[in-house]
Amino acid sequence: MSQENFRRTLRKESEQWWKEGLIDVALYEKLSERYQFAEIEAASGNRFIAVLLGLGGILLGLGAITLVAANWQEWSRKLRIVVIFSAFILVNGAGFYCWQRSKLQRLGVGLLLAGALIMGANSGLMSQMFHQSGDISGLYLVWGVGVLVMAYSLRLTALGILSWILVALCHQYSFGGWMTGRAPLESEWISLMRIYLPLLMTPLYLALAHWCRSRVLYCL
């Protein structure tokens, strides 16, 4: 039983004990103060808000990507570089600032997720600008590793999950390429990482799961 389920069960049982006269008001108040019964519902509400802010951050990142893509052909190369790097720095800077403040921490996580999505868009756009051809799985790999570095730097479970999804997509596309006998054109270090990817994922994400104390990452 999780800690929160235990507190909910204890609150329900202690209220019943109080009604039946098995404990007095003083003992109930001590239990309430010790196990913080008043904060149980607030914790559930905070988790719901965190989910909404995370989804909002993802939508913000996708919106920024759509805005840049819609005006991409009309901008000069210098303007493109300034826009994509400014967006990346501003969103991640704002996310890091909010994440350090306890009252704005959930907003900061949402912005950092948006910044992680913008990182992937920047990687793809920069490759397109400088005519760097390669397989889509290579982009997912580089993107996932970049987000993994962010996750380790900030000890954020949300970034770790996003990174795992991206690396898993890389493995899926790579497996499809191997089945069809198609060899992608890419850097040697990306090819090596792709070959040993199943062996690399376990120690990298298991260590992050332990550091973040995340059951979700551990299960993944």
C-alpha positions in Angstrom: 0.0 0.0 0.0 1.3 3.4 -0.9 1.8 6.2 1.6 -1.2 8.2 0.4 -3.5 5.2 0.3 -2.4 4.3 3.8 -3.2 7.9 4.9 -6.6 7.8 3.3 -7.5 4.5 4.9 -6.3 5.7 8.2 -8.3 8.9 8.0 -11.5 6.9 7.1 -10.9 4.4 9.9 -10.0 7.0 12.5 -13.2 8.9 11.7 -15.2 5.7 12.2 -13.4 5.0 15.5 -14.2 8.5 16.7 -17.9 8.1 15.8 -18.0 4.7 17.6 -16.3 6.2 20.7 -13.2 4.0 20.5 -11.0 7.1 20.5 -11.5 10.7 21.7 -11.2 14.0 19.9 -7.6 14.6 21.2 -6.3 11.3 19.8 -8.0 11.9 16.5 -6.5 15.4 16.2 -3.0 13.9 17.0 -3.5 11.4 14.2 -4.7 14.1 11.9 -1.7 16.3 12.7 0.8 13.4 12.4 -0.4 12.1 9.1 -1.6 15.4 7.7 -5.2 14.4 6.9 -6.0 18.0 5.8 -3.4 17.8 3.0 -4.5 14.6 1.4 -7.0 16.2 -1.0 -4.6 19.1 -1.7 -1.9 16.6 -2.8 -4.3 15.0 -5.3 -5.2 18.5 -6.6 -1.6 19.4 -7.0 -0.9 16.2 -9.0 -3.8 17.1 -11.3 -2.4 20.6 -11.8 1.0 19.2 -12.5 -0.5 17.0 -15.2 -2.3 19.9 -16.8 0.9 22.1 -16.7 2.9 19.2 -18.3 0.3 18.9 -21.1 0.3 22.7 -21.4 4.1 22.7 -21.8 3.9 20.0 -24.5 1.3 22.0 -26.4 3.4 25.1 -26.0 6.3 23.4 -27.5 4.3 22.0 -30.4 2.8 25.4 -31.0 6.2 27.0 -31.2 7.3 24.3 -33.7 4.2 24.9 -35.8 4.8 28.6 -35.8 8.4 28.3 -37.0 7.5 25.7 -39.6 4.7 27.9 -41.0 7.1 30.8 -41.6 10.3 28.8 -42.3 10.6 29.3 -46.0 10.1 33.1 -45.8 13.0 33.7 -43.3 16.6 34.1 -44.1 19.2 31.6 -42.7 20.5 34.0 -40.0 16.9 34.9 -38.9 16.1 31.2 -38.7 19.1 30.5 -36.5 18.4 33.4 -34.2 14.7 32.4 -33.9 15.2 28.8 -33.1 18.1 29.3 -30.6 16.3 32.3 -28.9 13.2 30.2 -28.5 15.2 27.3 -27.0 17.2 29.6 -24.6 14.2 31.7 -23.5 11.8 28.7 -22.8 14.4 26.7 -21.0 15.7 29.7 -19.1 12.1 30.6 -18.0 11.5 26.9 -17.1 14.7 26.7 -15.0 13.8 29.9 -13.2 10.3 28.8 -12.4 11.5 25.3 -11.5 13.8 26.7 -8.8 10.8 28.5 -7.1 8.6 26.2 -5.0 5.4 28.0 -5.9 6.2 27.9 -9.7 7.9 24.5 -9.8 5.2 22.8 -11.7 5.0 25.6 -14.3 8.8 25.2 -14.6 8.5 21.5 -15.4 6.0 22.3 -18.1 8.2 24.9 -19.7 11.2 22.5 -19.5 9.2 19.9 -21.3 8.4 22.5 -24.0 12.1 23.3 -24.2 12.9 19.7 -24.7 10.5 19.5 -27.6 12.0 22.7 -29.1 15.4 21.0 -28.8 14.2 18.3 -31.2 12.7 20.8 -33.6 16.0 22.8 -33.6 18.0 19.6 -34.3 15.8 18.8 -37.3 15.7 22.3 -38.7 19.5 22.8 -38.3 20.1 19.5 -40.2 17.8 20.7 -42.9 19.4 24.1 -43.2 22.9 22.7 -43.5 21.8 19.8 -45.7 22.8 17.0 -43.2 21.0 14.0 -44.5 20.3 11.1 -42.2 17.7 8.7 -41.0 14.8 9.8 -38.7 16.0 7.4 -36.1 19.3 9.2 -35.8 17.4 12.4 -35.0 15.4 10.6 -32.3 18.6 9.2 -30.8 20.4 12.6 -30.7 17.2 14.3 -29.4 16.7 11.6 -26.7 20.3 11.8 -25.5 20.0 15.6 -25.3 16.9 15.3 -23.2 18.5 12.6 -21.1 21.4 15.1 -20.3 18.7 17.6 -19.2 17.0 14.9 -17.0 20.3 14.1 -15.3 21.2 17.7 -14.8 17.8 18.6 -13.2 16.8 15.2 -11.8 13.4 15.4 -13.5 11.4 12.3 -14.0 9.2 13.9 -16.7 12.3 14.7 -18.9 13.6 11.1 -18.3 10.3 9.7 -19.5 10.3 11.9 -22.6 13.9 10.9 -23.3 13.0 7.2 -22.9 10.2 7.6 -25.4 12.5 9.2 -28.0 15.2 6.6 -27.6 12.5 3.9 -27.9 11.3 5.4 -31.1 14.9 5.4 -32.4 15.1 1.7 -31.6 11.8 1.0 -33.3 12.8 2.8 -36.5 16.2 1.2 -36.4 14.7 -2.3 -36.1 12.5 -1.6 -39.1 15.5 -0.5 -41.1 17.4 -3.6 -40.2 14.5 -5.8 -41.2 14.3 -4.2 -44.6 18.1 -4.2 -45.1 18.2 -0.4 -45.4 21.5 1.2 -44.0 21.0 4.8 -43.1 23.6 7.5 -43.9 24.8 8.9 -40.6 27.8 9.6 -38.4 29.9 6.7 -37.1 29.2 7.4 -33.5 25.4 7.4 -34.1 25.7 4.1 -35.8 27.7 2.6 -32.9 25.1 3.9 -30.4 22.3 2.5 -32.5 23.9 -0.9 -32.5 24.5 -1.1 -28.8 21.3 0.9 -27.9 19.5 -2.0 -26.1 22.6 -2.5 -23.8 23.0 1.2 -23.2 19.4 1.9 -22.2 19.3 -0.2 -19.1 22.2 1.3 -17.2 21.5 4.9 -18.3 17.8 4.9 -17.3 18.1 2.6 -14.3 20.6 5.0 -12.8 18.3 7.9 -13.5 15.4 6.1 -12.0 17.4 5.5 -8.8 18.5 9.1 -8.7 15.0 10.5 -9.3 13.4 7.9 -7.0 10.9 7.2 -9.9 9.0 4.0 -10.1 7.8 4.9 -13.6 11.3 5.1 -15.0 12.3 2.0 -13.1 9.4 0.1 -14.7 10.2 1.4 -18.2 
